[in-house]
Amino acid sequence: MSKAKNEWWEWTKALLIAVSLAALIRFFLFTPIVVDGLSMMPTLQNGDRMIVSKMDYKLSSPKRFDVVVFHAPEQKDYIKRVIGLPGDSIEFKDDQLYINNTLIDEPYLEGYKVQLSNGKLTEDFSLDQIIGQSIVPEGELFVMGDNRRFSKDSRHIGTVPIEEVVGSTSFVFWPIQEIRLIDR
């Protein structure tokens, strides 16, 4: 009887340790996310499943063109690309991005721009027109979806406080035939 009880206890401990480790990893390190919508096309497709690294923004500063997941004002999580960092001035002219008055290449959009039959991918604007300030405020990010015509992003919701960022993502793990790292 004692041997059976001891074996049951060992299995219970192993299960508790496994569940605890899984919870810790999910809560502090990584979490899966499902892309919902078309705002990051063609980079990400509706239904893509990705891994979000929660440690990136806990240990280091955000980087331009990171793809991040953040808590949006509508009580849901959005996935967008970091365009502007704190202190940056941002302007779009003739479908070109200017940060701090310097033309910045967006290679992840080139294939999409070629497919456009009419008009611009990104309408002209300046940061001042969007948020009423000439630079991205300290502790905040300016984010945009890659599908600029159909993305609800900082042009609509304003800048995103860095503390609202869940983490960054660059790995699509599902569907299996689409496993890939995304471009920065």
N, C-alpha and C positions, 0 to 999 in steps of 0.2 A: 504494500500500500504506500509506503514512504517513497519508494522509487518512482511510482507513477505520479505522485504528488510533486516530487522534485522535477520530473521531466515536464509536467504541465507548467510549473513555475518558470522553468528555463525558456520554454516556448513563449510564454506570456511576456517575459522580460525582453526577449528578442523582438517580438512584435511591437511592443511599446517603444523600444529604441528605434526601430525602423520608421514607425509613424512619426516619432518626434523629430528624427533627422529629416524626413520628407517635409514636415511642416516648417522646420527652420530654414531649409533650403528655399522653399517656396516663399516664405515670408520675407527673408532677408536677402537672398541672392538672385533667384530667377523665378519668373512666372510666365506661363503661356498667355498669349493674347490672340484673338481672332480679329482680322481686319474686317471692319464692317463699313461698307460703302466704297465709293469710287474716288475719293479725294486724293489718294496717293497713286492712282494709275498714271503711267504704265508701270511704275516701279513695283507697286503692290496691287494685287487683285483682291476683289471682294472675296472673303472666305479663306484667304491665306492665313496660316497659323504660324506664329512666330514666337521666339523666346525673347523675353525682355530681361535685360541685365539690370537689376536694381542697384548694383554696387557702383556703377559708373558715376552717378551724380551724388553719391554719398562720399566718394573718395577723391573725386577730381572735378575740374571745371568743365562746363559744357564746351563742345567744339562745334564750329560752324559746319553745317550740313549733316550733323548727326540726325538720325531718325529717332524721335522720342515719343514716348507715351506719357500723357499728362491728364490730370483731372480737369475737365472742362467745366465751365459754369453751368452747363445743363445737367450736372450730376452724372456724367458719363465720361469715359476715357476716350481721348482722341489720339490719333497717331499722325504726326506731322514731321516736317524737316525743319531743323533750326537754320534760320537765315541770318538773324541778327543777334549779336551778343550784347551784353550791357556796354553802353558807351558808343555803340555803332550808330551812324546815320545811314538810312536806307532809302533808296529811290529806284523806281523802275521807269526807264525811258526806252521807247521803241523795243519793247520785249527784252531788254537787257537790264541786269541787276547791277546797281552801283552801291557799294558799301564804302562809306567814308570818301565819297567822290572818286572811287576807283572802280573801273569795270571789272566785274567778277564773273568768271566762266561758270556755267552750270552744266557740266557734261552729262549729267543724269537726265537732262531734259532734251538733249539734241535730237534723239530719235523721234520724240513726241512732236517737237516743233516742225520737223520735216513733214510729218503726216497732216499737219493743219492745212486745210484747203482755203480757209479765209480767216482773216483777222489775226489777232495776237493771242498768244497763250496767256500772257500776263498784261493786264491793262496798266497804263501809266499811273503812278502814284508816288507820293513822298511820305515818309514816316509822319511828318507834321500834319499832313492831311488825314492820316488814319487815327493817330492817338493824341494829336495836339502838342506833341513835343518833337524836337529835332533829333533826339537820340533815344535809343532804347534805355529805359531807366535801369539803375543799378538793381541787381537781383532779379531781373526779368529777361525773357527771351522773346524774340519775334519769330514766329513759326508760320510756315505755309505748307499746304499740300502740293504734291507734284502736279496734280491735275488742277491747275490754277483756275480754270474756268468754272470748276464745280467743287470748290473746296471752301468749307467754312473754317477759317483760320484767323490769324492775328489781324487780318484786314477787317474782320467782322467782330471778333471777340476781344480784340486788344492784345497787349503783350501778356505773356504767361509767366507768373512767378515761378522761379526755379524750384521753390519748395513744393510746387504742385506736380513736378515731373516725377513720374514713377521710375523711369529708367530709359535706357536706350536699347534699340534693337537693330540687328543687322542680319539675322539668320531666319530664313523661312524654312520650316521643317515639314510643312504639309500644304498642298498635296505632294505626295512622295516624288512624283515625276518633276516637281518644281523646286526641289531642295536647292537652296542657293544662298550665297551672301549677297546682300544688296549693295548697290553703288553708293558711294559717298560723294 
